[in-house]
Amino acid sequence: MGGVGIYYQPRYSKVDDYRLNGLLIGFTVIGCVLFVTAVFGMISAFVTNVCILLLYVIVLILVIIAQAVCGFVATAYRSNGENHIIPSIRKYVTNYNTDPEYRQIMDNIQTDYGCCGAYGPTDYKDTRIPESCYKDGTLLQLARAPHRQVVNQGENPGPIMFESFRAALND
């Protein structure tokens, strides 16, 4: 879990992007807490002190409760995820040609998730469509979400980038 946050933090998020940074930092913190809890559990297994073992059980119960709460919150706000991720992606698309860091992040996202823009290639109507929107010479229309079929460019495909992230998390 922590590795996910550490890997994606520099790859998909800019320093001033609080929405994505919060999510990625949260993954990192949860992963670190789980690691520390596991190490504490191993230490308490080797020490024959009942107090340390009891403390480990309490910490483990708190971690389980925290994970359950996070799961319930994530389920409750799952439909709102688009409202938090799409504005960041739109900002990256808007500043694609003016900021090299935005360009690099957007190229990473489009290459890794096989998509183009936040809502499709039409996001780049005022400029040239980036090379990262093409795969094997074919313009990418939608993310490779298993529950979605590719639609024509003229249709409104919906929140493509969000579906791509959701599909990646479900894999």
C-alpha positions as CSV (number, residue, x, y, z in Angstrom):
1,M,0.0,0.0,0.0
2,G,2.8,2.4,0.9
3,G,4.7,1.4,-2.2
4,V,1.7,2.5,-4.4
5,G,1.8,6.0,-2.9
6,I,5.6,6.2,-3.2
7,Y,5.6,5.1,-6.8
8,Y,2.7,7.2,-8.0
9,Q,3.6,10.4,-6.1
10,P,6.3,11.8,-8.4
11,R,4.9,10.1,-11.5
12,Y,1.3,11.4,-11.5
13,S,1.2,14.4,-9.2
14,K,2.7,17.9,-9.1
15,V,3.7,19.5,-5.8
16,D,0.8,22.1,-5.9
17,D,-1.8,19.4,-6.7
18,Y,-3.4,18.9,-3.2
19,R,-6.2,16.5,-4.4
20,L,-3.9,13.9,-5.8
21,N,-1.2,14.5,-3.3
22,G,-3.6,13.8,-0.4
23,L,-4.6,10.5,-1.9
24,L,-1.1,9.4,-2.6
25,I,0.3,10.5,0.7
26,G,-2.6,8.7,2.4
27,F,-1.5,5.5,0.6
28,T,2.0,6.0,1.8
29,V,1.1,6.6,5.4
30,I,-1.2,3.6,5.6
31,G,1.6,1.4,4.1
32,C,4.1,2.7,6.6
33,V,1.7,2.2,9.6
34,L,1.1,-1.4,8.4
35,F,4.8,-2.0,8.1
36,V,5.6,-0.7,11.6
37,T,2.7,-2.7,13.0
38,A,4.1,-5.9,11.4
39,V,7.6,-5.2,12.7
40,F,6.1,-4.5,16.2
41,G,4.2,-7.8,15.9
42,M,7.4,-9.8,15.1
43,I,9.3,-8.1,18.0
44,S,6.4,-8.9,20.4
45,A,6.4,-12.5,19.3
46,F,10.1,-13.0,20.3
47,V,9.8,-11.1,23.6
48,T,8.0,-13.0,26.3
49,N,6.6,-9.9,28.0
50,V,2.8,-10.1,28.2
51,C,2.5,-6.2,28.3
52,I,4.2,-5.9,24.9
53,L,2.1,-8.6,23.5
54,L,-1.1,-7.0,24.8
55,L,0.0,-3.6,23.4
56,Y,0.5,-5.3,20.0
57,V,-3.0,-6.7,20.1
58,I,-4.4,-3.3,20.9
59,V,-2.5,-1.7,18.1
60,L,-3.6,-4.4,15.7
61,I,-7.2,-3.9,16.7
62,L,-6.9,-0.2,16.1
63,V,-5.4,-0.8,12.7
64,I,-8.2,-3.2,11.7
65,I,-10.8,-0.6,12.9
66,A,-9.0,2.1,10.9
67,Q,-9.0,0.0,7.8
68,A,-12.7,-0.8,8.2
69,V,-13.4,3.0,8.6
70,C,-11.3,3.8,5.5
71,G,-13.1,1.1,3.5
72,F,-16.6,2.5,4.5
73,V,-15.5,6.1,3.7
74,A,-14.0,5.0,0.4
75,T,-17.2,3.2,-0.5
76,A,-19.4,6.1,0.5
77,Y,-17.3,8.6,-1.5
78,R,-16.6,6.4,-4.5
79,S,-19.0,8.2,-6.7
80,N,-17.4,11.5,-5.7
81,G,-13.9,10.4,-6.7
82,E,-14.4,11.9,-10.1
83,N,-15.0,15.3,-8.5
84,H,-11.5,15.1,-6.9
85,I,-9.4,13.6,-9.7
86,I,-10.9,15.1,-12.8
87,P,-10.1,18.8,-11.9
88,S,-6.5,17.9,-11.5
89,I,-6.4,16.1,-14.8
90,R,-8.1,19.0,-16.5
91,K,-5.5,21.3,-15.1
92,Y,-2.7,19.1,-16.5
93,V,-4.4,19.1,-19.9
94,T,-4.9,22.9,-19.9
95,N,-1.3,23.5,-19.0
96,Y,0.1,20.7,-21.2
97,N,2.0,23.0,-23.6
98,T,3.1,25.7,-21.1
99,D,4.6,23.6,-18.2
100,P,7.0,20.8,-18.8
101,E,6.1,19.1,-15.5
102,Y,2.4,19.0,-16.4
103,R,3.4,17.7,-19.8
104,Q,5.5,14.9,-18.3
105,I,2.7,13.9,-15.8
106,M,0.0,13.9,-18.5
107,D,2.2,11.9,-20.8
108,N,2.8,9.3,-18.0
109,I,-0.9,9.0,-17.3
110,Q,-1.9,8.7,-21.0
111,T,0.8,6.2,-21.7
112,D,0.3,4.1,-18.6
113,Y,-3.5,4.0,-18.8
114,G,-4.0,4.0,-22.6
115,C,-6.2,7.1,-22.7
116,C,-6.1,10.6,-24.1
117,G,-7.0,13.7,-22.0
118,A,-9.5,13.7,-19.2
119,Y,-12.6,13.3,-21.4
120,G,-11.0,12.2,-24.7
121,P,-8.9,13.7,-27.5
122,T,-11.3,16.6,-27.8
123,D,-9.7,18.0,-24.7
124,Y,-6.8,19.1,-27.0
125,K,-9.1,20.9,-29.5
126,D,-7.0,24.1,-29.3
127,T,-3.7,22.4,-29.8
128,R,-2.0,19.4,-31.4
129,I,-2.9,16.1,-29.9
130,P,0.1,14.8,-27.9
131,E,2.1,11.7,-29.1
132,S,1.2,10.0,-25.8
133,C,-2.4,9.8,-27.1
134,Y,-1.4,7.4,-29.8
135,K,-0.5,3.8,-29.5
136,D,0.8,1.9,-32.6
137,G,-0.3,4.9,-34.7
138,T,-3.9,4.7,-33.5
139,L,-5.5,7.6,-31.6
140,L,-6.7,6.4,-28.2
141,Q,-10.3,7.3,-27.6
142,L,-11.1,5.8,-24.2
143,A,-9.3,4.2,-21.3
144,R,-9.1,0.5,-21.3
145,A,-11.8,0.1,-18.7
146,P,-13.3,-3.3,-18.9
147,H,-16.9,-2.1,-18.5
148,R,-16.7,0.5,-21.3
149,Q,-16.6,0.1,-25.0
150,V,-14.7,2.5,-27.3
151,V,-17.0,5.2,-28.6
152,N,-16.7,7.6,-31.5
153,Q,-14.8,10.8,-30.9
154,G,-18.0,12.8,-31.5
155,E,-19.8,11.2,-28.6
156,N,-19.4,12.4,-25.0
157,P,-17.4,9.5,-23.5
158,G,-17.7,10.7,-19.9
159,P,-15.0,10.9,-17.3
160,I,-12.4,8.8,-19.1
161,M,-9.4,9.3,-16.9
162,F,-11.4,8.5,-13.7
163,E,-12.6,5.3,-15.2
164,S,-9.0,4.4,-16.1
165,F,-7.9,5.0,-12.5
166,R,-10.8,3.0,-11.3
167,A,-10.1,0.1,-13.7
168,A,-6.4,0.1,-12.6
169,L,-7.4,-0.1,-8.9
170,N,-9.8,-2.9,-9.6
171,D,-7.2,-5.0,-11.4
